[in-house]
Each structure stands twice: as structure tokens, then as C-alpha cells.
């Protein structure tokens, strides 16, 4: 075989298929795509027929397994796991995940979509090792926490400016609707509809009134307006 053809074959083998996402350089992406497909198929077969409560409980059980104690015994047992099938690329991915858990390397699944991360973390078929599942779970968790930090800051600004949190609820609902089904399942079944109700109400927490209604008796705005003590601030009012 010519060196040119060998280089071409290698390039094809490592080229990322559509939707595979970005991963660490030492993980062969074409192999990862096949493993992702196998994991998604296994998860779909497992959860077929589950209602919302059953699915949420199953996901929570998976999370408990993934977040095993990081003591020497548990880490050693996890590090011994091998992916199935244990080809060279899968073995590299598993080793990279173990290095990540040991804080000796980056997360090998950074850059994958939340759907792909969910498929890996919830796949208990053996396609991915427990450390790969933990790495995928951690990546999704870190992304979720980063989003929450940002949206809470925006919510506080909205509340301090308008007394409302309507745009916050809109952001939360839009984000929730983008999450994979498995990530949605631990939330209450009425989570989305409850957010929709809050958005429609457009409540002003400062005036304690819906929409653009004025301050109602007993609201923070009313108490501030009628305060009879100089220097009374919001924290004083909250404990009255």
C-alpha cells in the first residue's frame, strides 16, 4: 500500500462524522460515533415503556452509580473496567476518562452535545466504562452549572430592576425544552407547565401583584412606601 493511500485511509478513519462533536485529540472520533450509536440504542431499549416517574428514578439510580466514592478501593475497581468491545480507540477513551477522574487530564468528552453526553452517562450496557460515564456526566453537570450561574445573575438584575422574574422563567423554560429526555426526567412532571403558568402570570414580586398592577397592601413596595422608621431597609422588612 502506498504511503499516500495509508495517509488517506487514516484521515478517513479519524474524520468526525456529522454530529459526533469535538473530543480529546487522542480519541478516534469515528469509533466514538459507533459507540454512541450502540449506547443510544441500548438506552432506548431499556427505557421503552417507562413513565415519567420510573424514568426519573432510573436516571437517579444511574447517577448514584456514576458518582461512586473517590476512595482508593472504588477508584481501583473503576479503573479496571474495560469498554465493550475493547478496541484500541475505546481503550484510549477509557484511559482518558480515568485520567480525568484522577485529575490528571482533561475531560475527553468536552465538546459533545448534551444528548450524546446523556447517552454515555446513562448507558449501563458496558459499551462505556463507569469512568467514561462519570466523565460524560461531569461535563453535562459543569455546563448546566455554568448556565445556571449566568441565568441567575440575569434573574437578579431583572428582579432588582422590575420586581419581576418573567424573563427568567422564559429562559428556564427554553433551556429545559432543549435538554435530553433523560435530563428532563428527574424534574417534576409539571415542571414545564408550571413555568408556562408563571410566565402568563407575569408576577411582580415587589408589588405582589400580577402584570403591571400597583403595590398591594402588605407588599414590599407598600411597606417601603409607608415605612415609619428612618433607615429601614429591605432586610428589616423581610423579618417584620
C-alpha atoms as an extended CHARMM CRD file, in Angstrom:
* protein
*
       240  EXT
         1         1  UNK       CA              0.0000000000        0.0000000000        0.0000000000  PROA      1               0.0000000000
         2         2  UNK       CA              1.3680000000        3.4060000000       -0.9060000000  PROA      2               0.0000000000
         3         3  UNK       CA              2.1280000000        5.9340000000        1.8300000000  PROA      3               0.0000000000
         4         4  UNK       CA             -0.3600000000        8.3280000000        0.2180000000  PROA      4               0.0000000000
         5         5  UNK       CA             -3.1940000000        5.7900000000        0.3990000000  PROA      5               0.0000000000
         6         6  UNK       CA             -2.2890000000        4.9320000000        4.0040000000  PROA      6               0.0000000000
         7         7  UNK       CA             -2.4640000000        8.5960000000        4.9700000000  PROA      7               0.0000000000
         8         8  UNK       CA             -5.8000000000        8.9130000000        3.1870000000  PROA      8               0.0000000000
         9         9  UNK       CA             -7.2180000000        5.8680000000        4.9820000000  PROA      9               0.0000000000
        10        10  UNK       CA             -6.0360000000        7.2310000000        8.3260000000  PROA      10              0.0000000000
        11        11  UNK       CA             -7.6640000000       10.5910000000        7.6580000000  PROA      11              0.0000000000
        12        12  UNK       CA            -10.9600000000        8.9140000000        6.8010000000  PROA      12              0.0000000000
        13        13  UNK       CA            -10.7850000000        6.7850000000        9.9320000000  PROA      13              0.0000000000
        14        14  UNK       CA            -10.3280000000        9.7740000000       12.2260000000  PROA      14              0.0000000000
        15        15  UNK       CA            -12.6260000000       12.2380000000       10.4880000000  PROA      15              0.0000000000
        16        16  UNK       CA            -15.5990000000       13.3080000000       12.6400000000  PROA      16              0.0000000000
        17        17  UNK       CA            -18.9750000000       12.2840000000       11.2660000000  PROA      17              0.0000000000
        18        18  UNK       CA            -21.7920000000       14.8110000000       11.3610000000  PROA      18              0.0000000000
        19        19  UNK       CA            -22.9870000000       15.4230000000       14.9050000000  PROA      19              0.0000000000
        20        20  UNK       CA            -20.1880000000       13.4820000000       16.5620000000  PROA      20              0.0000000000
        21        21  UNK       CA            -18.9340000000       16.5640000000       18.3970000000  PROA      21              0.0000000000
        22        22  UNK       CA            -15.4310000000       17.5200000000       19.4360000000  PROA      22              0.0000000000
        23        23  UNK       CA            -13.4710000000       15.2820000000       21.7580000000  PROA      23              0.0000000000
        24        24  UNK       CA             -9.9250000000       14.9840000000       23.0380000000  PROA      24              0.0000000000
        25        25  UNK       CA             -7.3190000000       14.5680000000       20.3220000000  PROA      25              0.0000000000
        26        26  UNK       CA             -6.3720000000       11.0360000000       21.3780000000  PROA      26              0.0000000000
        27        27  UNK       CA             -9.9090000000        9.6740000000       20.9480000000  PROA      27              0.0000000000
        28        28  UNK       CA            -10.7020000000        8.3240000000       17.4880000000  PROA      28              0.0000000000
        29        29  UNK       CA            -13.9620000000       10.0520000000       16.6500000000  PROA      29              0.0000000000
        30        30  UNK       CA            -15.2860000000        7.5830000000       14.0880000000  PROA      30              0.0000000000
        31        31  UNK       CA            -15.0900000000        4.8190000000       16.7020000000  PROA      31              0.0000000000
        32        32  UNK       CA            -16.7490000000        7.0820000000       19.2570000000  PROA      32              0.0000000000
        33        33  UNK       CA            -19.6550000000        7.6480000000       16.8670000000  PROA      33              0.0000000000
        34        34  UNK       CA            -20.2400000000        3.8970000000       16.6810000000  PROA      34              0.0000000000
        35        35  UNK       CA            -20.0940000000        3.5720000000       20.4550000000  PROA      35              0.0000000000
        36        36  UNK       CA            -22.5190000000        6.4670000000       20.8480000000  PROA      36              0.0000000000
        37        37  UNK       CA            -24.9450000000        4.7610000000       18.4870000000  PROA      37              0.0000000000
        38        38  UNK       CA            -24.6880000000        1.5000000000       20.4350000000  PROA      38              0.0000000000
        39        39  UNK       CA            -25.2200000000        3.3230000000       23.7400000000  PROA      39              0.0000000000
        40        40  UNK       CA            -28.2350000000        5.2290000000       22.4420000000  PROA      40              0.0000000000
        41        41  UNK       CA            -29.7700000000        2.0170000000       21.1520000000  PROA      41              0.0000000000
        42        42  UNK       CA            -29.2070000000        0.2390000000       24.4660000000  PROA      42              0.0000000000
        43        43  UNK       CA            -30.6680000000        3.1060000000       26.4870000000  PROA      43              0.0000000000
        44        44  UNK       CA            -33.7180000000        3.3410000000       24.2120000000  PROA      44              0.0000000000
        45        45  UNK       CA            -34.3700000000       -0.3790000000       24.6230000000  PROA      45              0.0000000000
        46        46  UNK       CA            -34.0470000000       -0.1590000000       28.4160000000  PROA      46              0.0000000000
        47        47  UNK       CA            -36.3970000000        2.7780000000       28.9350000000  PROA      47              0.0000000000
        48        48  UNK       CA            -39.0490000000        1.7020000000       26.4270000000  PROA      48              0.0000000000
        49        49  UNK       CA            -42.3860000000        1.8320000000       28.2150000000  PROA      49              0.0000000000
        50        50  UNK       CA            -41.1170000000        3.7820000000       31.2520000000  PROA      50              0.0000000000
        51        51  UNK       CA            -43.4110000000        6.5110000000       32.5260000000  PROA      51              0.0000000000
        52        52  UNK       CA            -42.0130000000        9.8270000000       33.7780000000  PROA      52              0.0000000000
        53        53  UNK       CA            -41.6230000000        8.7290000000       37.3980000000  PROA      53              0.0000000000
        54        54  UNK       CA            -39.9780000000        5.4150000000       36.5090000000  PROA      54              0.0000000000
        55        55  UNK       CA            -37.6010000000        7.0780000000       34.0840000000  PROA      55              0.0000000000
        56        56  UNK       CA            -36.6160000000        9.7130000000       36.6360000000  PROA      56              0.0000000000
        57        57  UNK       CA            -35.9320000000        7.0600000000       39.2670000000  PROA      57              0.0000000000
        58        58  UNK       CA            -33.8390000000        5.0650000000       36.7800000000  PROA      58              0.0000000000
        59        59  UNK       CA            -31.7580000000        8.1190000000       35.8890000000  PROA      59              0.0000000000
        60        60  UNK       CA            -31.2370000000        8.9250000000       39.5730000000  PROA      60              0.0000000000
        61        61  UNK       CA            -30.0420000000        5.3540000000       40.1800000000  PROA      61              0.0000000000
        62        62  UNK       CA            -27.5880000000        5.7320000000       37.3150000000  PROA      62              0.0000000000
        63        63  UNK       CA            -26.3130000000        8.9670000000       38.8200000000  PROA      63              0.0000000000
        64        64  UNK       CA            -25.7340000000        7.2440000000       42.1570000000  PROA      64              0.0000000000
        65        65  UNK       CA            -23.6930000000        4.5360000000       40.4080000000  PROA      65              0.0000000000
        66        66  UNK       CA            -21.7060000000        7.0920000000       38.4170000000  PROA      66              0.0000000000
        67        67  UNK       CA            -20.8360000000        9.2090000000       41.4510000000  PROA      67              0.0000000000
        68        68  UNK       CA            -19.1630000000        6.3950000000       43.3260000000  PROA      68              0.0000000000
        69        69  UNK       CA            -16.9430000000        7.3850000000       46.2990000000  PROA      69              0.0000000000
        70        70  UNK       CA            -13.4970000000        8.5010000000       45.1560000000  PROA      70              0.0000000000
        71        71  UNK       CA            -11.5810000000        6.4000000000       47.6500000000  PROA      71              0.0000000000
        72        72  UNK       CA             -8.7040000000        4.1180000000       46.6620000000  PROA      72              0.0000000000
        73        73  UNK       CA            -10.7930000000        0.9400000000       46.5770000000  PROA      73              0.0000000000
        74        74  UNK       CA            -13.5930000000        2.3030000000       44.4020000000  PROA      74              0.0000000000
        75        75  UNK       CA            -11.2060000000        4.1270000000       42.0690000000  PROA      75              0.0000000000
        76        76  UNK       CA             -9.1080000000        0.9850000000       41.5760000000  PROA      76              0.0000000000
        77        77  UNK       CA            -12.2000000000       -1.0720000000       40.7450000000  PROA      77              0.0000000000
        78        78  UNK       CA            -13.4380000000        1.5490000000       38.2940000000  PROA      78              0.0000000000
        79        79  UNK       CA            -10.0510000000        1.8170000000       36.5910000000  PROA      79              0.0000000000
        80        80  UNK       CA            -10.0770000000       -1.9420000000       35.8970000000  PROA      80              0.0000000000
        81        81  UNK       CA            -13.2420000000       -1.7340000000       33.8090000000  PROA      81              0.0000000000
        82        82  UNK       CA            -12.7990000000       -2.0840000000       30.0620000000  PROA      82              0.0000000000
        83        83  UNK       CA            -15.2380000000       -0.9650000000       27.3810000000  PROA      83              0.0000000000
        84        84  UNK       CA            -17.0370000000       -3.4730000000       25.1660000000  PROA      84              0.0000000000
        85        85  UNK       CA            -15.7240000000       -4.0660000000       22.6060000000  PROA      85              0.0000000000
        86        86  UNK       CA            -12.2860000000       -3.1690000000       23.9270000000  PROA      86              0.0000000000
        87        87  UNK       CA            -10.6420000000       -1.9510000000       20.7400000000  PROA      87              0.0000000000
        88        88  UNK       CA             -7.6800000000        0.4200000000       20.7220000000  PROA      88              0.0000000000
        89        89  UNK       CA             -9.7160000000        3.6030000000       20.3350000000  PROA      89              0.0000000000
        90        90  UNK       CA            -12.2200000000        2.6390000000       23.0430000000  PROA      90              0.0000000000
        91        91  UNK       CA             -9.3520000000        1.6960000000       25.3650000000  PROA      91              0.0000000000
        92        92  UNK       CA             -7.7990000000        5.1440000000       24.8000000000  PROA      92              0.0000000000
        93        93  UNK       CA            -11.0900000000        6.7970000000       25.6050000000  PROA      93              0.0000000000
        94        94  UNK       CA            -11.4660000000        4.7580000000       28.8030000000  PROA      94              0.0000000000
        95        95  UNK       CA             -7.9030000000        5.5910000000       29.8490000000  PROA      95              0.0000000000
        96        96  UNK       CA             -8.5190000000        9.2810000000       29.1750000000  PROA      96              0.0000000000
        97        97  UNK       CA            -11.6670000000        9.1700000000       31.3190000000  PROA      97              0.0000000000
        98        98  UNK       CA             -9.7750000000        7.5070000000       34.1650000000  PROA      98              0.0000000000
        99        99  UNK       CA             -7.0680000000       10.1640000000       33.9230000000  PROA      99              0.0000000000
       100       100  UNK       CA             -9.7850000000       12.8160000000       34.1170000000  PROA      100             0.0000000000
       101       101  UNK       CA            -11.3410000000       11.2230000000       37.2120000000  PROA      101             0.0000000000
       102       102  UNK       CA             -7.8460000000       11.1520000000       38.7550000000  PROA      102             0.0000000000
       103       103  UNK       CA             -7.4360000000       14.8530000000       37.8590000000  PROA      103             0.0000000000
       104       104  UNK       CA             -4.5410000000       14.0300000000       35.5920000000  PROA      104             0.0000000000
       105       105  UNK       CA             -6.0750000000       15.0340000000       32.2820000000  PROA      105             0.0000000000
       106       106  UNK       CA             -8.8940000000       16.9600000000       30.5850000000  PROA      106             0.0000000000
       107       107  UNK       CA            -12.3950000000       15.6480000000       30.1350000000  PROA      107             0.0000000000
       108       108  UNK       CA            -12.2810000000       13.5250000000       26.9690000000  PROA      108             0.0000000000
       109       109  UNK       CA            -15.9210000000       14.2950000000       26.1870000000  PROA      109             0.0000000000
       110       110  UNK       CA            -15.7420000000       18.0800000000       26.2510000000  PROA      110             0.0000000000
       111       111  UNK       CA            -17.4800000000       19.3530000000       23.1320000000  PROA      111             0.0000000000
       112       112  UNK       CA            -20.0570000000       16.5860000000       22.7730000000  PROA      112             0.0000000000
       113       113  UNK       CA            -23.7240000000       17.5520000000       22.6960000000  PROA      113             0.0000000000
       114       114  UNK       CA            -25.8780000000       17.1460000000       25.7890000000  PROA      114             0.0000000000
       115       115  UNK       CA            -27.7750000000       14.3600000000       24.0070000000  PROA      115             0.0000000000
       116       116  UNK       CA            -24.5170000000       12.4800000000       23.4360000000  PROA      116             0.0000000000
       117       117  UNK       CA            -23.3170000000       13.0790000000       26.9920000000  PROA      117             0.0000000000
       118       118  UNK       CA            -26.6590000000       11.8090000000       28.2910000000  PROA      118             0.0000000000
       119       119  UNK       CA            -26.4230000000        8.6680000000       26.1640000000  PROA      119             0.0000000000
       120       120  UNK       CA            -22.9590000000        7.8870000000       27.5340000000  PROA      120             0.0000000000
       121       121  UNK       CA            -23.6800000000        8.6000000000       31.1920000000  PROA      121             0.0000000000
       122       122  UNK       CA            -26.9030000000        6.5780000000       31.2340000000  PROA      122             0.0000000000
       123       123  UNK       CA            -25.6670000000        3.6010000000       29.2250000000  PROA      123             0.0000000000
       124       124  UNK       CA            -25.1810000000        0.6340000000       31.5300000000  PROA      124             0.0000000000
       125       125  UNK       CA            -24.6860000000       -1.9000000000       28.7470000000  PROA      125             0.0000000000
       126       126  UNK       CA            -20.8990000000       -1.9490000000       29.1100000000  PROA      126             0.0000000000
       127       127  UNK       CA            -20.2000000000       -0.0070000000       25.9320000000  PROA      127             0.0000000000
       128       128  UNK       CA            -18.6970000000        2.7260000000       28.1140000000  PROA      128             0.0000000000
       129       129  UNK       CA            -16.8190000000        2.2370000000       31.3800000000  PROA      129             0.0000000000
       130       130  UNK       CA            -18.0200000000        3.7480000000       34.6410000000  PROA      130             0.0000000000
       131       131  UNK       CA            -15.2750000000        6.3740000000       34.4130000000  PROA      131             0.0000000000
       132       132  UNK       CA            -16.3390000000        7.3190000000       30.8920000000  PROA      132             0.0000000000
       133       133  UNK       CA            -19.8990000000        7.6200000000       32.1490000000  PROA      133             0.0000000000
       134       134  UNK       CA            -18.6800000000        9.7590000000       35.0450000000  PROA      134             0.0000000000
       135       135  UNK       CA            -16.6980000000       11.9970000000       32.6930000000  PROA      135             0.0000000000
       136       136  UNK       CA            -19.7550000000       12.4740000000       30.4640000000  PROA      136             0.0000000000
       137       137  UNK       CA            -21.9840000000       13.1860000000       33.4670000000  PROA      137             0.0000000000
       138       138  UNK       CA            -19.4630000000       15.6880000000       34.8430000000  PROA      138             0.0000000000
       139       139  UNK       CA            -19.2190000000       17.5110000000       31.5130000000  PROA      139             0.0000000000
       140       140  UNK       CA            -23.0050000000       17.9170000000       31.3450000000  PROA      140             0.0000000000
       141       141  UNK       CA            -23.1490000000       18.9320000000       35.0000000000  PROA      141             0.0000000000
       142       142  UNK       CA            -20.4530000000       21.5810000000       34.5830000000  PROA      142             0.0000000000
       143       143  UNK       CA            -22.2190000000       23.0050000000       31.5290000000  PROA      143             0.0000000000
       144       144  UNK       CA            -25.5030000000       23.0900000000       33.4390000000  PROA      144             0.0000000000
       145       145  UNK       CA            -23.9290000000       24.8770000000       36.4050000000  PROA      145             0.0000000000
       146       146  UNK       CA            -22.2880000000       27.4570000000       34.1170000000  PROA      146             0.0000000000
       147       147  UNK       CA            -25.6610000000       28.1440000000       32.5040000000  PROA      147             0.0000000000
       148       148  UNK       CA            -27.3940000000       28.4060000000       35.8750000000  PROA      148             0.0000000000
       149       149  UNK       CA            -24.8300000000       30.8770000000       37.2000000000  PROA      149             0.0000000000
       150       150  UNK       CA            -25.3790000000       33.0950000000       34.1840000000  PROA      150             0.0000000000
       151       151  UNK       CA            -29.1750000000       32.9160000000       34.2010000000  PROA      151             0.0000000000
       152       152  UNK       CA            -29.4260000000       33.5520000000       37.9560000000  PROA      152             0.0000000000
       153       153  UNK       CA            -27.3280000000       36.7030000000       37.5710000000  PROA      153             0.0000000000
       154       154  UNK       CA            -29.7080000000       37.8470000000       34.8430000000  PROA      154             0.0000000000
       155       155  UNK       CA            -32.6880000000       36.9900000000       37.0400000000  PROA      155             0.0000000000
       156       156  UNK       CA            -31.3760000000       39.0950000000       39.9090000000  PROA      156             0.0000000000
       157       157  UNK       CA            -30.8910000000       42.0290000000       37.5730000000  PROA      157             0.0000000000
       158       158  UNK       CA            -34.4310000000       41.5850000000       36.2550000000  PROA      158             0.0000000000
       159       159  UNK       CA            -35.8780000000       41.3950000000       39.7530000000  PROA      159             0.0000000000
       160       160  UNK       CA            -33.9170000000       44.3870000000       41.0400000000  PROA      160             0.0000000000
       161       161  UNK       CA            -34.9640000000       46.4260000000       38.0050000000  PROA      161             0.0000000000
       162       162  UNK       CA            -38.5990000000       45.4180000000       37.5500000000  PROA      162             0.0000000000
       163       163  UNK       CA            -39.6470000000       43.3250000000       40.5560000000  PROA      163             0.0000000000
       164       164  UNK       CA            -40.4450000000       40.5070000000       38.1290000000  PROA      164             0.0000000000
       165       165  UNK       CA            -38.8180000000       37.2240000000       37.0950000000  PROA      165             0.0000000000
       166       166  UNK       CA            -40.8290000000       36.5970000000       33.9450000000  PROA      166             0.0000000000
       167       167  UNK       CA            -37.8410000000       36.6810000000       31.5900000000  PROA      167             0.0000000000
       168       168  UNK       CA            -36.0300000000       34.3230000000       33.9660000000  PROA      168             0.0000000000
       169       169  UNK       CA            -38.8790000000       31.8250000000       33.7390000000  PROA      169             0.0000000000
       170       170  UNK       CA            -38.8470000000       32.1640000000       29.9440000000  PROA      170             0.0000000000
       171       171  UNK       CA            -35.1020000000       31.4080000000       29.8640000000  PROA      171             0.0000000000
       172       172  UNK       CA            -35.5050000000       28.4200000000       32.1610000000  PROA      172             0.0000000000
       173       173  UNK       CA            -38.3530000000       27.0040000000       30.0660000000  PROA      173             0.0000000000
       174       174  UNK       CA            -36.4570000000       27.4790000000       26.7970000000  PROA      174             0.0000000000
       175       175  UNK       CA            -33.3980000000       25.7880000000       28.2870000000  PROA      175             0.0000000000
       176       176  UNK       CA            -35.4210000000       22.9480000000       29.7750000000  PROA      176             0.0000000000
       177       177  UNK       CA            -37.0060000000       22.2460000000       26.3940000000  PROA      177             0.0000000000
       178       178  UNK       CA            -33.5380000000       21.7840000000       24.8500000000  PROA      178             0.0000000000
       179       179  UNK       CA            -32.4410000000       19.1970000000       27.4050000000  PROA      179             0.0000000000
       180       180  UNK       CA            -32.4110000000       15.4950000000       26.5140000000  PROA      180             0.0000000000
       181       181  UNK       CA            -35.3650000000       13.4930000000       27.7720000000  PROA      181             0.0000000000
       182       182  UNK       CA            -33.1630000000       11.7300000000       30.3070000000  PROA      182             0.0000000000
       183       183  UNK       CA            -32.0130000000       15.0350000000       31.7890000000  PROA      183             0.0000000000
       184       184  UNK       CA            -35.6030000000       16.2500000000       31.9880000000  PROA      184             0.0000000000
       185       185  UNK       CA            -36.8850000000       13.1370000000       33.7290000000  PROA      185             0.0000000000
       186       186  UNK       CA            -35.7210000000       13.9140000000       37.3200000000  PROA      186             0.0000000000
       187       187  UNK       CA            -37.7090000000       17.1750000000       37.2240000000  PROA      187             0.0000000000
       188       188  UNK       CA            -41.4110000000       17.1510000000       38.2790000000  PROA      188             0.0000000000
       189       189  UNK       CA            -43.7900000000       16.0830000000       35.5140000000  PROA      189             0.0000000000
       190       190  UNK       CA            -45.4680000000       19.5120000000       35.5990000000  PROA      190             0.0000000000
       191       191  UNK       CA            -42.1930000000       21.4640000000       35.5320000000  PROA      191             0.0000000000
       192       192  UNK       CA            -42.7100000000       22.9570000000       32.0540000000  PROA      192             0.0000000000
       193       193  UNK       CA            -46.4130000000       23.7070000000       32.5470000000  PROA      193             0.0000000000
       194       194  UNK       CA            -45.6690000000       25.3730000000       35.8910000000  PROA      194             0.0000000000
       195       195  UNK       CA            -43.1280000000       27.6440000000       34.1980000000  PROA      195             0.0000000000
       196       196  UNK       CA            -45.6760000000       28.4630000000       31.4940000000  PROA      196             0.0000000000
       197       197  UNK       CA            -48.1780000000       29.4690000000       34.1860000000  PROA      197             0.0000000000
       198       198  UNK       CA            -45.6090000000       31.7120000000       35.8590000000  PROA      198             0.0000000000
       199       199  UNK       CA            -44.8080000000       33.3550000000       32.5270000000  PROA      199             0.0000000000
       200       200  UNK       CA            -48.5080000000       34.0380000000       31.8500000000  PROA      200             0.0000000000
       201       201  UNK       CA            -48.9910000000       35.4670000000       35.3390000000  PROA      201             0.0000000000
       202       202  UNK       CA            -46.1110000000       37.9320000000       34.8470000000  PROA      202             0.0000000000
       203       203  UNK       CA            -45.9890000000       38.4050000000       38.6040000000  PROA      203             0.0000000000
       204       204  UNK       CA            -44.3730000000       41.4490000000       40.2150000000  PROA      204             0.0000000000
       205       205  UNK       CA            -42.8690000000       40.1890000000       43.4670000000  PROA      205             0.0000000000
       206       206  UNK       CA            -42.0850000000       43.6890000000       44.6600000000  PROA      206             0.0000000000
       207       207  UNK       CA            -45.6580000000       44.9410000000       44.2590000000  PROA      207             0.0000000000
       208       208  UNK       CA            -47.0830000000       41.4780000000       44.9910000000  PROA      208             0.0000000000
       209       209  UNK       CA            -49.3950000000       41.8310000000       42.0190000000  PROA      209             0.0000000000
       210       210  UNK       CA            -49.7390000000       40.2690000000       38.5940000000  PROA      210             0.0000000000
       211       211  UNK       CA            -48.7460000000       42.1840000000       35.4900000000  PROA      211             0.0000000000
       212       212  UNK       CA            -48.4330000000       45.9330000000       35.9470000000  PROA      212             0.0000000000
       213       213  UNK       CA            -50.7530000000       46.2180000000       38.9310000000  PROA      213             0.0000000000
       214       214  UNK       CA            -49.8070000000       48.6440000000       41.6760000000  PROA      214             0.0000000000
       215       215  UNK       CA            -48.4960000000       47.6680000000       45.1180000000  PROA      215             0.0000000000
       216       216  UNK       CA            -50.9400000000       45.5720000000       47.1150000000  PROA      216             0.0000000000
       217       217  UNK       CA            -51.3190000000       46.0200000000       50.9000000000  PROA      217             0.0000000000
       218       218  UNK       CA            -48.5240000000       44.2280000000       52.6940000000  PROA      218             0.0000000000
       219       219  UNK       CA            -46.2380000000       44.0730000000       49.6740000000  PROA      219             0.0000000000
       220       220  UNK       CA            -42.6130000000       45.1440000000       49.9590000000  PROA      220             0.0000000000
       221       221  UNK       CA            -43.3420000000       48.1990000000       47.8400000000  PROA      221             0.0000000000
       222       222  UNK       CA            -46.2760000000       49.1390000000       50.0780000000  PROA      222             0.0000000000
       223       223  UNK       CA            -44.2290000000       48.7130000000       53.2440000000  PROA      223             0.0000000000
       224       224  UNK       CA            -41.3910000000       50.7910000000       51.8390000000  PROA      224             0.0000000000
       225       225  UNK       CA            -43.8510000000       53.4860000000       50.8020000000  PROA      225             0.0000000000
       226       226  UNK       CA            -45.4560000000       53.6290000000       54.2360000000  PROA      226             0.0000000000
       227       227  UNK       CA            -42.4560000000       52.9250000000       56.4210000000  PROA      227             0.0000000000
       228       228  UNK       CA            -42.4850000000       54.9080000000       59.6420000000  PROA      228             0.0000000000
       229       229  UNK       CA            -38.8870000000       54.2990000000       60.6200000000  PROA      229             0.0000000000
       230       230  UNK       CA            -35.9180000000       56.0660000000       59.0810000000  PROA      230             0.0000000000
       231       231  UNK       CA            -33.2030000000       53.7910000000       57.7770000000  PROA      231             0.0000000000
       232       232  UNK       CA            -35.4990000000       50.7770000000       57.4350000000  PROA      232             0.0000000000
       233       233  UNK       CA            -34.0980000000       48.6110000000       54.6650000000  PROA      233             0.0000000000
       234       234  UNK       CA            -35.2340000000       45.5500000000       52.7220000000  PROA      234             0.0000000000
       235       235  UNK       CA            -33.7370000000       43.0670000000       55.1940000000  PROA      235             0.0000000000
       236       236  UNK       CA            -35.5230000000       44.7670000000       58.0910000000  PROA      236             0.0000000000
       237       237  UNK       CA            -38.8020000000       44.4870000000       56.2220000000  PROA      237             0.0000000000
       238       238  UNK       CA            -38.2680000000       40.8050000000       55.4840000000  PROA      238             0.0000000000
       239       239  UNK       CA            -38.0740000000       39.9060000000       59.1840000000  PROA      239             0.0000000000
       240       240  UNK       CA            -41.0360000000       42.0590000000       60.3250000000  PROA      240             0.0000000000
